[in-house]
Amino acid sequence: RDIELIRSDEAGVEIYGDRGQLLTALRNLLTNAIVYSPQGTRVAVSSRMNEGIAEIIVKDQGIGIPSHDLDRIFERFYRVDQARSRSTGGTGLGLAIVKHIVESHGQTINVRSTYGKGSTFSFTLEKAGS
């Protein structure tokens, strides 16, 4: 799809959590970012530390999410655009799984989106050893 994946992180960011679950959450966010981004755009994943808390961020230049759908995108099987879901595949469970994983680590998932311009998903995790 000719989508550039950009990685940016602070050196030495170590987090506390279930590796398999966190990789699943990150994989789901990255997959969505790529699937819903037009050809030739960028998807960025980054991490940063702030007062002993790590923040993980996935940002795309995709189609974005209408504001009236933002409250529902983490519901199981919810699809913003049913017609588009047939062409992109998927089950409508990816973001629900991300939310469950992040909440099982005692945190919340956040989203900012501008319809037609892209979305940014972020969540925080405790620093390893905290």
N, C-alpha and C positions, 0 to 999 in steps of 0.2 A: 504493500500500500504506500510505499515511499514515505513513511512517517519517521521523522527523526526522533530518536529517544535520547533525551539529555538527562544526565545524572549529575547531581550536585549535592555534596554533603560535607559536613564538617568532619574533619579528621577525629577519630577516636570516639565517635558516638556509639555507645554500647547501651542496649536497652534490656529491660527485664520483661520476659514473656515467653509464651509458647512459640518456639521457632516455626513449627509447621503451620500453626494457625495464622501467625502473622504473615508468613509467606503467602498463604492462601488469600488473605485480605489484600495484600499488596498486588498479587497477581490479578485478582478480580478488578481492582481499581485500574490497573494498567490495561487490562483487556478492554474494559469499557471505554477508557480514554482513546485507545487505538481504533476500536470498532466505530465509535461515533465521531471520529475526526476525519475531515476531508483529506484526500490525497495531498501529499506535499506539505503537511503541517508538522508541528512539533508537539511532543508529549514530554513533560519534564517531571522527574521524580527527585525530591530533595529531602534532606533531613537537617535539622539544626537543634542545638541545645539552648535552653533558656531556663536558668535557675534549677538545674537538675532534672528538667523535664525535656524529653526528646519530642520533637514535632516532625511527623512524616507528612509530606505534601505531594499530591499528584495533580498536575495542572495540564489541561489540554486546550487546544484551539478548535474544539469541535463545535457541534451544533448547539450546545447549551441546553438548558432545561428551563422551560417556562416557569415563571415565579409561582403560578398556581399549582404546579406539580411538585415543588420542592418539599412540601410537607409529607408527601406520599412515596417518594422514590425509594425509601428503605423498607417499604412493605413487601412481603413475599408476593411474588407473581405480578407486581404492579409494573406496567409498561407505560411510558409517557406517550408513545405513538404506536398503537397496535399494528398499523399498516407497515411501519418501518421494522417492527420486530420480526416480521416474516422474512425480511431480506437479510437481517443481521443475525438471526438465530438467537440462541440463548433461551433460558427458562424464566427469566425475571426474578431469579433468586440471588444473583451476584451481590447486589448492594445490601440485601437483607442479611446475607452471610457476613459481609464486612461489618455491618452494624453489630451483629451478634458477637463476633470475635472481639471487636473493639470494646464493647460493653462488658464482655467476660473478663477483660483486663482492667475493668474499673474506669473506663474512659468513655468519651463520646466522639462520634464522627461528625464533622462539620462539612458543609458544602456552601460554596458561593458560585453562582452561575449567572451568566448573561445570555439570554436566548440569542442564538446566532453568532456568539463570540467565544463560547467555551465555558469550562467549569473547573473549579478547584476543590478538591477533596482533601481534608486534613484530619489528623487525629494525633493525640499525644500519648506518650508512654513514659513510665518511670525509667530513669537512668539505672543501669545495672548497678547493684550494690546499694541502692537507696532503700 
